[in-house]
């Protein structure tokens, strides 16, 4: 069969989450950090009130929420000086995960809580997100803000020698992706995506997929041309959740800017 005889692959034939896990998303990831080990941070959140985060070492994190203590295992990475990305699946609820963007230099945090809820993706589920901002150890007024600075940008992400994707950021709420190499080679889609400006040339990107019940949350560091984060969701064959660590070399391809003045005759 030639490439020209192939049709678009039906969504029911797309690889499941666990298949993606074996295709090498972390070959170019940045190392884990122990810089926060032994520290306790108090997060003053806009919507969820006060929460304490204790970093016990070895990727172990304790949360104190409304007086209740829960213990979780995940990842902590320093993506820029005094800027950390922590992510973990809740140890007390495997259908929920948490990502923390901790900007210690500014005293600002962004929290993304993901949960699997009834939806239209495979298995009848969908990865829902709740995003909250706040201050670290004090109730600061600064926040990481939504931005359209990536709109029109086209970037290639190389996760390993045999795993690469292309992103095109279409709007403040959507992006297009295609797999150039790896388990999803030849697949493409447009999904919901949102971007927050963390620092100049450093962004938080979250997306929610329609076919595979999962969401992705990564830091895009265009100062270092590096991304790091995770995909988390539900594997419909194994009937389990999975968090896949991701890290890629980012290659800027081009920028498209639309000029409405050219639309009129």
DRENPA-3360 file (N, C-alpha, C; in nm, 2 decimals, always signed):
BEGIN
1 = XXXXXXXX = +0.09/-0.12/+0.00/+0.00/+0.00/+0.00/+0.09/+0.12/+0.00 ~ +0.07/+0.21/-0.09/+0.14/+0.34/-0.09/+0.08/+0.44/+0.01 ~ +0.16/+0.54/+0.03/+0.12/+0.64/+0.13/-0.01/+0.71/+0.08 ~ -0.03/+0.71/-0.05/-0.15/+0.78/-0.11/-0.27/+0.69/-0.10 ~ -0.26/+0.56/-0.07/-0.38/+0.48/-0.05/-0.43/+0.48/+0.09 ~ -0.36/+0.54/+0.18/-0.40/+0.53/+0.32/-0.50/+0.64/+0.35 ~ -0.60/+0.60/+0.43/-0.70/+0.70/+0.47/-0.68/+0.74/+0.62 ~ -0.75/+0.84/+0.66/-0.74/+0.88/+0.80/-0.78/+0.77/+0.89;
9 = XXXXXXXX = -0.70/+0.74/+1.00/-0.73/+0.63/+1.09/-0.85/+0.65/+1.17 ~ -0.95/+0.57/+1.18/-1.06/+0.59/+1.26/-1.02/+0.60/+1.41 ~ -1.09/+0.68/+1.48/-1.05/+0.71/+1.62/-1.05/+0.58/+1.71 ~ -1.14/+0.49/+1.68/-1.14/+0.37/+1.76/-1.01/+0.28/+1.74 ~ -0.93/+0.31/+1.64/-0.81/+0.24/+1.61/-0.69/+0.31/+1.66 ~ -0.70/+0.43/+1.72/-0.59/+0.50/+1.77/-0.53/+0.43/+1.89 ~ -0.39/+0.44/+1.91/-0.33/+0.38/+2.02/-0.38/+0.42/+2.15 ~ -0.38/+0.34/+2.25/-0.43/+0.38/+2.39/-0.31/+0.44/+2.46;
17 = XXXXXXXX = -0.34/+0.49/+2.58/-0.24/+0.56/+2.66/-0.12/+0.48/+2.69 ~ -0.14/+0.35/+2.73/-0.02/+0.27/+2.76/+0.07/+0.24/+2.65 ~ +0.01/+0.24/+2.52/+0.09/+0.22/+2.40/+0.19/+0.34/+2.39 ~ +0.13/+0.46/+2.41/+0.22/+0.58/+2.40/+0.33/+0.58/+2.51 ~ +0.30/+0.52/+2.62/+0.40/+0.52/+2.73/+0.53/+0.45/+2.69 ~ +0.52/+0.35/+2.60/+0.63/+0.27/+2.56/+0.70/+0.33/+2.43 ~ +0.66/+0.45/+2.39/+0.72/+0.50/+2.26/+0.83/+0.61/+2.28 ~ +0.87/+0.63/+2.41/+0.98/+0.72/+2.43/+0.96/+0.86/+2.44;
25 = XXXXXXXX = +0.88/+0.91/+2.53/+0.85/+1.05/+2.55/+0.94/+1.13/+2.64 ~ +1.03/+1.05/+2.70/+1.12/+1.12/+2.81/+1.27/+1.11/+2.78 ~ +1.31/+1.07/+2.66/+1.45/+1.05/+2.63/+1.52/+1.19/+2.64 ~ +1.46/+1.30/+2.61/+1.52/+1.43/+2.61/+1.47/+1.52/+2.73 ~ +1.41/+1.45/+2.83/+1.36/+1.53/+2.94/+1.47/+1.58/+3.03 ~ +1.43/+1.68/+3.11/+1.53/+1.74/+3.20/+1.53/+1.65/+3.33 ~ +1.64/+1.66/+3.41/+1.64/+1.57/+3.53/+1.55/+1.61/+3.64 ~ +1.52/+1.52/+3.73/+1.45/+1.55/+3.85/+1.53/+1.65/+3.94;
33 = XXXXXXXX = +1.46/+1.73/+4.02/+1.53/+1.82/+4.11/+1.49/+1.78/+4.26 ~ +1.59/+1.80/+4.34/+1.57/+1.78/+4.49/+1.58/+1.91/+4.56 ~ +1.58/+2.02/+4.49/+1.60/+2.15/+4.55/+1.49/+2.19/+4.65 ~ +1.37/+2.13/+4.64/+1.26/+2.16/+4.73/+1.25/+2.06/+4.84 ~ +1.33/+1.96/+4.84/+1.32/+1.85/+4.95/+1.34/+1.91/+5.09 ~ +1.24/+1.88/+5.17/+1.24/+1.92/+5.31/+1.17/+2.05/+5.33 ~ +1.12/+2.11/+5.22/+1.05/+2.24/+5.23/+0.90/+2.22/+5.24 ~ +0.83/+2.31/+5.31/+0.69/+2.32/+5.31/+0.65/+2.46/+5.26;
41 = XXXXXXXX = +0.56/+2.46/+5.16/+0.51/+2.58/+5.10/+0.36/+2.59/+5.13 ~ +0.32/+2.71/+5.17/+0.18/+2.74/+5.19/+0.12/+2.82/+5.07 ~ +0.02/+2.76/+5.01/-0.03/+2.82/+4.89/-0.17/+2.88/+4.92 ~ -0.18/+3.01/+4.90/-0.30/+3.09/+4.92/-0.37/+3.10/+4.79 ~ -0.47/+3.01/+4.76/-0.53/+2.99/+4.63/-0.66/+3.08/+4.62 ~ -0.69/+3.13/+4.50/-0.80/+3.21/+4.48/-0.93/+3.14/+4.50 ~ -0.94/+3.02/+4.46/-1.07/+2.94/+4.46/-1.07/+2.84/+4.57 ~ -0.96/+2.78/+4.61/-0.96/+2.66/+4.69/-0.91/+2.69/+4.83;
49 = XXXXXXXX = -0.89/+2.82/+4.87/-0.84/+2.85/+5.00/-0.69/+2.82/+5.02 ~ -0.65/+2.79/+5.14/-0.51/+2.76/+5.18/-0.48/+2.61/+5.17 ~ -0.37/+2.58/+5.11/-0.32/+2.45/+5.10/-0.17/+2.44/+5.13 ~ -0.12/+2.35/+5.21/+0.02/+2.33/+5.23/+0.07/+2.22/+5.15 ~ +0.20/+2.24/+5.09/+0.26/+2.13/+5.02/+0.40/+2.10/+5.08 ~ +0.42/+1.98/+5.12/+0.54/+1.94/+5.19/+0.62/+1.85/+5.09 ~ +0.74/+1.88/+5.06/+0.82/+1.80/+4.97/+0.91/+1.71/+5.06 ~ +0.88/+1.58/+5.06/+0.95/+1.49/+5.15/+1.07/+1.42/+5.09;
57 = XXXXXXXX = +1.10/+1.45/+4.96/+1.21/+1.38/+4.89/+1.17/+1.26/+4.81 ~ +1.25/+1.23/+4.71/+1.22/+1.11/+4.63/+1.09/+1.12/+4.55 ~ +1.05/+1.24/+4.52/+0.93/+1.26/+4.45/+0.80/+1.25/+4.54 ~ +0.82/+1.23/+4.67/+0.70/+1.22/+4.76/+0.66/+1.36/+4.80 ~ +0.53/+1.38/+4.79/+0.47/+1.51/+4.82/+0.35/+1.49/+4.92 ~ +0.34/+1.57/+5.02/+0.23/+1.57/+5.11/+0.15/+1.69/+5.10 ~ +0.01/+1.68/+5.09/-0.08/+1.79/+5.08/-0.15/+1.80/+5.21 ~ -0.17/+1.92/+5.26/-0.26/+1.95/+5.38/-0.37/+2.04/+5.33;
65 = XXXXXXXX = -0.49/+1.98/+5.32/-0.61/+2.05/+5.27/-0.72/+2.04/+5.37 ~ -0.77/+2.15/+5.42/-0.88/+2.15/+5.51/-0.84/+2.07/+5.63 ~ -0.72/+2.06/+5.67/-0.68/+1.98/+5.79/-0.64/+1.84/+5.76 ~ -0.68/+1.79/+5.64/-0.65/+1.65/+5.60/-0.52/+1.64/+5.53 ~ -0.44/+1.54/+5.57/-0.31/+1.51/+5.51/-0.32/+1.40/+5.41 ~ -0.27/+1.41/+5.29/-0.26/+1.31/+5.19/-0.12/+1.30/+5.13 ~ -0.08/+1.18/+5.09/+0.06/+1.16/+5.04/+0.05/+1.11/+4.90 ~ +0.14/+1.16/+4.82/+0.14/+1.13/+4.67/+0.29/+1.12/+4.62;
73 = XXXXXXXX = +0.30/+1.05/+4.51/+0.43/+1.04/+4.45/+0.43/+1.09/+4.30 ~ +0.53/+1.17/+4.27/+0.53/+1.22/+4.14/+0.66/+1.27/+4.09 ~ +0.67/+1.39/+4.04/+0.79/+1.45/+3.98/+0.81/+1.59/+4.01 ~ +0.93/+1.64/+4.04/+0.96/+1.78/+4.06/+1.08/+1.81/+3.97 ~ +1.06/+1.92/+3.89/+1.17/+1.96/+3.80/+1.18/+2.11/+3.81 ~ +1.31/+2.16/+3.81/+1.34/+2.30/+3.81/+1.36/+2.34/+3.66 ~ +1.26/+2.41/+3.61/+1.26/+2.44/+3.46/+1.33/+2.58/+3.43 ~ +1.35/+2.66/+3.54/+1.42/+2.78/+3.52/+1.46/+2.82/+3.67;
81 = XXXXXXXX = +1.55/+2.92/+3.68/+1.59/+2.95/+3.82/+1.48/+2.98/+3.91 ~ +1.46/+2.90/+4.02/+1.36/+2.92/+4.12/+1.22/+2.91/+4.06 ~ +1.21/+2.83/+3.95/+1.08/+2.80/+3.89/+1.06/+2.65/+3.87 ~ +0.96/+2.59/+3.94/+0.95/+2.45/+3.95/+0.82/+2.40/+3.89 ~ +0.82/+2.28/+3.83/+0.70/+2.21/+3.79/+0.69/+2.08/+3.87 ~ +0.59/+2.07/+3.94/+0.56/+1.94/+4.02/+0.43/+1.88/+3.97 ~ +0.43/+1.75/+3.95/+0.31/+1.69/+3.90/+0.30/+1.55/+3.97 ~ +0.18/+1.51/+4.00/+0.16/+1.38/+4.07/+0.01/+1.34/+4.05;
89 = XXXXXXXX = -0.01/+1.21/+4.05/-0.14/+1.15/+4.06/-0.18/+1.14/+4.21 ~ -0.30/+1.17/+4.25/-0.33/+1.17/+4.39/-0.33/+1.03/+4.44 ~ -0.26/+1.01/+4.55/-0.25/+0.88/+4.61/-0.38/+0.83/+4.67 ~ -0.47/+0.93/+4.70/-0.60/+0.89/+4.76/-0.72/+0.89/+4.65 ~ -0.68/+0.91/+4.53/-0.78/+0.91/+4.42/-0.71/+0.90/+4.29 ~ -0.70/+0.78/+4.23/-0.63/+0.76/+4.11/-0.70/+0.83/+3.99 ~ -0.82/+0.87/+4.00/-0.89/+0.94/+3.89/-0.87/+1.09/+3.90 ~ -0.77/+1.13/+3.98/-0.74/+1.28/+3.99/-0.59/+1.30/+3.99;
97 = XXXXXXXX = -0.54/+1.41/+3.93/-0.40/+1.44/+3.94/-0.38/+1.59/+3.96 ~ -0.27/+1.63/+4.00/-0.24/+1.77/+4.03/-0.11/+1.81/+3.97 ~ -0.10/+1.93/+3.91/+0.02/+2.00/+3.86/+0.04/+2.13/+3.93 ~ +0.16/+2.16/+3.98/+0.19/+2.28/+4.05/+0.30/+2.35/+3.97 ~ +0.28/+2.48/+3.93/+0.38/+2.56/+3.87/+0.42/+2.66/+3.98 ~ +0.54/+2.64/+4.04/+0.58/+2.72/+4.16/+0.69/+2.82/+4.12 ~ +0.65/+2.94/+4.11/+0.75/+3.05/+4.08/+0.79/+3.11/+4.21 ~ +0.90/+3.06/+4.27/+0.94/+3.11/+4.40/+1.00/+3.25/+4.39;
105 = XXXXXXXX = +1.05/+3.29/+4.28/+1.11/+3.42/+4.27/+1.00/+3.53/+4.28 ~ +0.88/+3.50/+4.23/+0.77/+3.60/+4.23/+0.67/+3.57/+4.35 ~ +0.68/+3.45/+4.40/+0.59/+3.41/+4.51/+0.45/+3.38/+4.45 ~ +0.45/+3.32/+4.33/+0.32/+3.30/+4.25/+0.31/+3.15/+4.22 ~ +0.19/+3.09/+4.23/+0.17/+2.95/+4.19/+0.05/+2.94/+4.10 ~ +0.05/+2.85/+4.01/-0.06/+2.81/+3.93/-0.09/+2.66/+3.95 ~ -0.21/+2.62/+3.99/-0.24/+2.48/+4.02/-0.34/+2.44/+3.91 ~ -0.31/+2.32/+3.85/-0.41/+2.26/+3.76/-0.45/+2.12/+3.82;
113 = XXXXXXXX = -0.58/+2.11/+3.85/-0.63/+1.98/+3.89/-0.71/+1.92/+3.78 ~ -0.67/+1.79/+3.75/-0.73/+1.72/+3.64/-0.81/+1.60/+3.70 ~ -0.92/+1.57/+3.64/-1.00/+1.46/+3.69/-1.07/+1.39/+3.57 ~ -1.09/+1.26/+3.58/-1.16/+1.19/+3.47/-1.31/+1.19/+3.50 ~ -1.39/+1.24/+3.41/-1.54/+1.26/+3.43/-1.60/+1.20/+3.31 ~ -1.74/+1.17/+3.31/-1.81/+1.12/+3.20/-1.79/+1.21/+3.08 ~ -1.76/+1.16/+2.96/-1.75/+1.24/+2.84/-1.75/+1.16/+2.72 ~ -1.71/+1.22/+2.60/-1.73/+1.15/+2.47/-1.60/+1.08/+2.42;
121 = XXXXXXXX = -1.49/+1.09/+2.49/-1.37/+1.02/+2.45/-1.38/+0.87/+2.46 ~ -1.28/+0.80/+2.43/-1.28/+0.65/+2.44/-1.31/+0.61/+2.59 ~ -1.39/+0.51/+2.61/-1.43/+0.46/+2.74/-1.53/+0.55/+2.81 ~ -1.59/+0.65/+2.73/-1.69/+0.73/+2.79/-1.64/+0.83/+2.89 ~ -1.51/+0.87/+2.88/-1.45/+0.95/+2.98/-1.39/+1.08/+2.91 ~ -1.36/+1.18/+2.99/-1.30/+1.30/+2.95/-1.21/+1.36/+3.06 ~ -1.10/+1.41/+3.03/-1.01/+1.47/+3.13/-1.05/+1.62/+3.15 ~ -1.11/+1.65/+3.26/-1.15/+1.78/+3.30/-1.05/+1.85/+3.38;
129 = XXXXXXXX = -1.03/+1.98/+3.36/-0.93/+2.06/+3.43/-0.99/+2.18/+3.50 ~ -0.94/+2.20/+3.62/-0.97/+2.32/+3.70/-0.83/+2.39/+3.73 ~ -0.83/+2.52/+3.69/-0.70/+2.60/+3.71/-0.72/+2.70/+3.81 ~ -0.63/+2.71/+3.90/-0.64/+2.81/+4.01/-0.50/+2.88/+4.03 ~ -0.51/+3.01/+4.06/-0.39/+3.08/+4.09/-0.38/+3.12/+4.23 ~ -0.26/+3.17/+4.27/-0.25/+3.21/+4.41/-0.10/+3.26/+4.44 ~ -0.08/+3.28/+4.57/+0.05/+3.32/+4.62/+0.11/+3.21/+4.70 ~ +0.24/+3.22/+4.71/+0.32/+3.12/+4.78/+0.37/+3.19/+4.91;
137 = XXXXXXXX = +0.33/+3.13/+5.02/+0.37/+3.18/+5.16/+0.32/+3.32/+5.19 ~ +0.25/+3.38/+5.10/+0.19/+3.51/+5.13/+0.08/+3.53/+5.02 ~ -0.02/+3.61/+5.05/-0.13/+3.64/+4.96/-0.10/+3.75/+4.87 ~ -0.01/+3.72/+4.77/+0.04/+3.82/+4.68/-0.07/+3.84/+4.57 ~ -0.07/+3.96/+4.51/-0.16/+3.99/+4.40/-0.12/+3.95/+4.26 ~ +0.01/+3.91/+4.25/+0.06/+3.86/+4.12/+0.00/+3.73/+4.08 ~ -0.01/+3.71/+3.95/-0.06/+3.58/+3.90/+0.00/+3.55/+3.76 ~ +0.01/+3.42/+3.73/+0.04/+3.38/+3.59/-0.09/+3.40/+3.51;
145 = XXXXXXXX = -0.08/+3.47/+3.39/-0.20/+3.51/+3.32/-0.21/+3.44/+3.19 ~ -0.33/+3.42/+3.14/-0.36/+3.36/+3.01/-0.30/+3.46/+2.90 ~ -0.25/+3.40/+2.79/-0.19/+3.48/+2.69/-0.22/+3.42/+2.55 ~ -0.21/+3.51/+2.45/-0.22/+3.47/+2.31/-0.08/+3.48/+2.24 ~ +0.02/+3.49/+2.32/+0.16/+3.51/+2.26/+0.20/+3.39/+2.17 ~ +0.15/+3.27/+2.18/+0.19/+3.16/+2.10/+0.10/+3.15/+1.97 ~ +0.00/+3.23/+1.96/-0.09/+3.21/+1.85/-0.01/+3.24/+1.72 ~ -0.03/+3.14/+1.62/+0.04/+3.15/+1.50/+0.18/+3.08/+1.49;
153 = XXXXXXXX = +0.23/+3.04/+1.61/+0.36/+2.98/+1.62/+0.35/+2.83/+1.58 ~ +0.45/+2.78/+1.50/+0.46/+2.64/+1.46/+0.59/+2.59/+1.52 ~ +0.58/+2.48/+1.59/+0.69/+2.43/+1.67/+0.70/+2.28/+1.65 ~ +0.82/+2.22/+1.64/+0.84/+2.08/+1.64/+0.89/+2.04/+1.77 ~ +0.84/+1.93/+1.83/+0.89/+1.88/+1.96/+0.94/+1.74/+1.93 ~ +1.07/+1.72/+1.97/+1.14/+1.59/+1.95/+1.16/+1.53/+2.08 ~ +1.09/+1.42/+2.11/+1.09/+1.36/+2.24/+1.20/+1.25/+2.26 ~ +1.24/+1.20/+2.14/+1.35/+1.10/+2.14/+1.39/+1.08/+1.99;
161 = XXXXXXXX = +1.48/+0.99/+1.97/+1.53/+0.96/+1.83/+1.41/+0.92/+1.74 ~ +1.31/+0.86/+1.79/+1.20/+0.80/+1.71/+1.06/+0.86/+1.75 ~ +1.06/+0.97/+1.80/+0.93/+1.02/+1.85/+0.93/+1.18/+1.84 ~ +0.84/+1.23/+1.75/+0.84/+1.37/+1.72/+0.70/+1.41/+1.69 ~ +0.66/+1.53/+1.73/+0.53/+1.59/+1.70/+0.55/+1.74/+1.65 ~ +0.44/+1.78/+1.58/+0.44/+1.92/+1.54/+0.31/+1.99/+1.60 ~ +0.33/+2.11/+1.66/+0.22/+2.18/+1.71/+0.20/+2.31/+1.63 ~ +0.08/+2.35/+1.60/+0.04/+2.48/+1.55/-0.06/+2.54/+1.64;
169 = XXXXXXXX = -0.03/+2.65/+1.70/-0.11/+2.72/+1.80/-0.21/+2.81/+1.72 ~ -0.34/+2.77/+1.71/-0.43/+2.83/+1.63/-0.50/+2.95/+1.69 ~ -0.53/+2.95/+1.82/-0.60/+3.05/+1.88/-0.57/+3.04/+2.03 ~ -0.63/+3.13/+2.11/-0.61/+3.12/+2.26/-0.67/+2.99/+2.32 ~ -0.76/+2.92/+2.24/-0.83/+2.81/+2.29/-0.81/+2.68/+2.22 ~ -0.73/+2.68/+2.11/-0.72/+2.55/+2.03/-0.58/+2.55/+1.97 ~ -0.53/+2.42/+1.95/-0.41/+2.40/+1.88/-0.43/+2.27/+1.79 ~ -0.35/+2.27/+1.68/-0.34/+2.15/+1.60/-0.21/+2.08/+1.62;
177 = XXXXXXXX = -0.22/+1.94/+1.62/-0.10/+1.86/+1.63/-0.10/+1.75/+1.53 ~ +0.02/+1.71/+1.50/+0.04/+1.59/+1.42/+0.16/+1.51/+1.46 ~ +0.15/+1.38/+1.46/+0.26/+1.30/+1.50/+0.35/+1.27/+1.38 ~ +0.48/+1.31/+1.38/+0.57/+1.29/+1.27/+0.64/+1.15/+1.28 ~ +0.66/+1.11/+1.41/+0.73/+0.98/+1.43/+0.69/+0.93/+1.57 ~ +0.67/+0.80/+1.58/+0.63/+0.74/+1.70/+0.50/+0.66/+1.69 ~ +0.44/+0.62/+1.80/+0.32/+0.53/+1.80/+0.20/+0.59/+1.73 ~ +0.19/+0.72/+1.72/+0.08/+0.79/+1.66/+0.12/+0.85/+1.52;
185 = XXXXXXXX = +0.22/+0.80/+1.46/+0.27/+0.85/+1.34/+0.15/+0.86/+1.23 ~ +0.13/+0.97/+1.17/+0.03/+0.99/+1.07/-0.10/+1.04/+1.13 ~ -0.12/+1.04/+1.27/-0.24/+1.09/+1.33/-0.23/+1.24/+1.35 ~ -0.34/+1.30/+1.35/-0.35/+1.45/+1.38/-0.48/+1.49/+1.43 ~ -0.49/+1.60/+1.50/-0.62/+1.65/+1.55/-0.61/+1.79/+1.59 ~ -0.72/+1.85/+1.62/-0.73/+1.98/+1.68/-0.80/+1.97/+1.82 ~ -0.73/+2.01/+1.92/-0.79/+2.00/+2.06/-0.79/+2.13/+2.13 ~ -0.87/+2.13/+2.24/-0.87/+2.25/+2.33/-0.73/+2.27/+2.39;
193 = XXXXXXXX = -0.68/+2.39/+2.39/-0.55/+2.42/+2.45/-0.56/+2.56/+2.51 ~ -0.49/+2.58/+2.62/-0.48/+2.71/+2.68/-0.33/+2.73/+2.72 ~ -0.29/+2.86/+2.72/-0.16/+2.90/+2.75/-0.15/+3.01/+2.86 ~ -0.06/+2.99/+2.95/-0.03/+3.10/+3.05/+0.11/+3.14/+3.04 ~ +0.13/+3.27/+3.05/+0.27/+3.33/+3.04/+0.33/+3.32/+3.18 ~ +0.43/+3.24/+3.20/+0.49/+3.22/+3.33/+0.61/+3.32/+3.35 ~ +0.69/+3.33/+3.25/+0.80/+3.43/+3.24/+0.82/+3.46/+3.10 ~ +0.90/+3.57/+3.06/+0.93/+3.59/+2.92/+0.98/+3.47/+2.85;
201 = XXXXXXXX = +0.92/+3.42/+2.75/+0.96/+3.30/+2.67/+0.94/+3.17/+2.74 ~ +0.87/+3.17/+2.85/+0.83/+3.05/+2.93/+0.68/+3.04/+2.95 ~ +0.62/+2.93/+2.91/+0.48/+2.92/+2.91/+0.43/+2.79/+2.97 ~ +0.31/+2.80/+3.03/+0.24/+2.68/+3.07/+0.13/+2.65/+2.96 ~ +0.14/+2.52/+2.90/+0.04/+2.48/+2.80/-0.03/+2.36/+2.86 ~ -0.17/+2.37/+2.85/-0.25/+2.26/+2.89/-0.34/+2.23/+2.77 ~ -0.36/+2.10/+2.75/-0.46/+2.06/+2.64/-0.54/+1.94/+2.69 ~ -0.66/+1.92/+2.63/-0.75/+1.81/+2.66/-0.79/+1.74/+2.53;
209 = XXXXXXXX = -0.76/+1.61/+2.52/-0.79/+1.54/+2.40/-0.93/+1.49/+2.39 ~ -0.98/+1.48/+2.27/-1.12/+1.43/+2.24/-1.12/+1.28/+2.22 ~ -1.02/+1.22/+2.17/-1.02/+1.08/+2.14/-0.97/+0.99/+2.25 ~ -0.84/+1.01/+2.29/-0.79/+0.94/+2.41/-0.83/+1.02/+2.53 ~ -0.89/+0.96/+2.63/-0.93/+1.03/+2.75/-0.81/+1.07/+2.84 ~ -0.75/+1.19/+2.80/-0.63/+1.23/+2.87/-0.61/+1.38/+2.86 ~ -0.53/+1.44/+2.94/-0.49/+1.58/+2.92/-0.34/+1.59/+2.93 ~ -0.28/+1.69/+2.87/-0.14/+1.71/+2.87/-0.11/+1.85/+2.94;
217 = XXXXXXXX = -0.01/+1.85/+3.02/+0.03/+1.98/+3.09/+0.18/+1.98/+3.08 ~ +0.23/+2.09/+3.02/+0.38/+2.10/+3.00/+0.42/+2.25/+3.02 ~ +0.54/+2.26/+3.06/+0.61/+2.39/+3.05/+0.69/+2.40/+2.92 ~ +0.67/+2.51/+2.85/+0.74/+2.53/+2.72/+0.84/+2.64/+2.76 ~ +0.97/+2.60/+2.76/+1.08/+2.70/+2.79/+1.15/+2.73/+2.66 ~ +1.11/+2.84/+2.59/+1.18/+2.87/+2.46/+1.31/+2.94/+2.48 ~ +1.34/+2.98/+2.61/+1.48/+3.02/+2.64/+1.58/+2.91/+2.61 ~ +1.54/+2.79/+2.66/+1.62/+2.67/+2.65/+1.58/+2.58/+2.54;
225 = XXXXXXXX = +1.47/+2.62/+2.46/+1.42/+2.53/+2.36/+1.39/+2.39/+2.41 ~ +1.31/+2.38/+2.52/+1.29/+2.26/+2.59/+1.15/+2.26/+2.65 ~ +1.08/+2.14/+2.64/+0.95/+2.13/+2.71/+0.97/+2.02/+2.81 ~ +0.88/+2.02/+2.92/+0.88/+1.92/+3.02/+0.74/+1.92/+3.08 ~ +0.69/+1.80/+3.12/+0.56/+1.79/+3.18/+0.51/+1.64/+3.17 ~ +0.38/+1.63/+3.15/+0.33/+1.50/+3.15/+0.20/+1.49/+3.07 ~ +0.16/+1.37/+3.03/+0.03/+1.34/+2.98/-0.03/+1.24/+3.09 ~ -0.16/+1.27/+3.12/-0.22/+1.18/+3.22/-0.37/+1.15/+3.18;
233 = XXXXXXXX = -0.41/+1.03/+3.20/-0.54/+0.99/+3.17/-0.57/+0.84/+3.19 ~ -0.66/+0.79/+3.11/-0.71/+0.65/+3.13/-0.68/+0.57/+3.01 ~ -0.62/+0.45/+3.03/-0.60/+0.35/+2.93/-0.72/+0.26/+2.92 ~ -0.79/+0.26/+2.80/-0.92/+0.20/+2.79/-0.90/+0.04/+2.77 ~ -0.78/-0.01/+2.74/-0.77/-0.15/+2.74/-0.73/-0.21/+2.87 ~ -0.63/-0.14/+2.94/-0.59/-0.19/+3.07/-0.68/-0.15/+3.18 ~ -0.77/-0.05/+3.15/-0.87/+0.00/+3.25/-0.80/+0.06/+3.38 ~ -0.69/+0.13/+3.35/-0.61/+0.19/+3.46/-0.58/+0.33/+3.41;
241 = XXXXXXXX = -0.54/+0.42/+3.51/-0.49/+0.55/+3.47/-0.34/+0.54/+3.45 ~ -0.28/+0.64/+3.39/-0.14/+0.64/+3.37/-0.09/+0.78/+3.35 ~ +0.02/+0.81/+3.41/+0.09/+0.94/+3.39/+0.22/+0.92/+3.32 ~ +0.23/+0.98/+3.20/+0.35/+0.96/+3.12/+0.44/+1.09/+3.12 ~ +0.56/+1.07/+3.17/+0.65/+1.19/+3.17/+0.69/+1.22/+3.03 ~ +0.70/+1.36/+3.01/+0.73/+1.40/+2.87/+0.84/+1.51/+2.88 ~ +0.93/+1.50/+2.78/+1.03/+1.61/+2.77/+1.08/+1.61/+2.63 ~ +1.09/+1.73/+2.57/+1.13/+1.74/+2.43/+1.22/+1.85/+2.40;
249 = XXXXXXXX = +1.30/+1.84/+2.30/+1.37/+1.95/+2.24/+1.27/+2.03/+2.15 ~ +1.26/+2.16/+2.17/+1.16/+2.24/+2.09/+1.24/+2.31/+1.98 ~ +1.18/+2.29/+1.85/+1.24/+2.35/+1.73/+1.14/+2.44/+1.67 ~ +1.17/+2.57/+1.68/+1.08/+2.67/+1.62/+1.09/+2.66/+1.47 ~ +0.97/+2.65/+1.40/+0.96/+2.64/+1.26/+0.93/+2.77/+1.19 ~ +0.82/+2.83/+1.23/+0.78/+2.96/+1.17/+0.67/+3.02/+1.25 ~ +0.63/+3.14/+1.21/+0.52/+3.22/+1.27/+0.43/+3.27/+1.16 ~ +0.30/+3.25/+1.18/+0.20/+3.30/+1.09/+0.12/+3.40/+1.16;
257 = XXXXXXXX = +0.11/+3.52/+1.10/+0.03/+3.63/+1.15/-0.07/+3.67/+1.05 ~ -0.20/+3.67/+1.09/-0.31/+3.70/+1.00/-0.34/+3.85/+1.01 ~ -0.36/+3.91/+0.89/-0.37/+4.05/+0.88/-0.52/+4.08/+0.83 ~ -0.61/+4.12/+0.91/-0.75/+4.14/+0.87/-0.76/+4.25/+0.76 ~ -0.66/+4.34/+0.75/-0.67/+4.44/+0.65/-0.66/+4.39/+0.51 ~ -0.62/+4.26/+0.49/-0.61/+4.20/+0.36/-0.73/+4.13/+0.32 ~ -0.83/+4.12/+0.41/-0.95/+4.04/+0.38/-1.05/+4.11/+0.29 ~ -1.05/+4.24/+0.30/-1.15/+4.32/+0.22/-1.10/+4.33/+0.07;
265 = X = -1.19/+4.33/-0.02/-1.15/+4.35/-0.16/-1.11/+4.50/-0.19;
% end
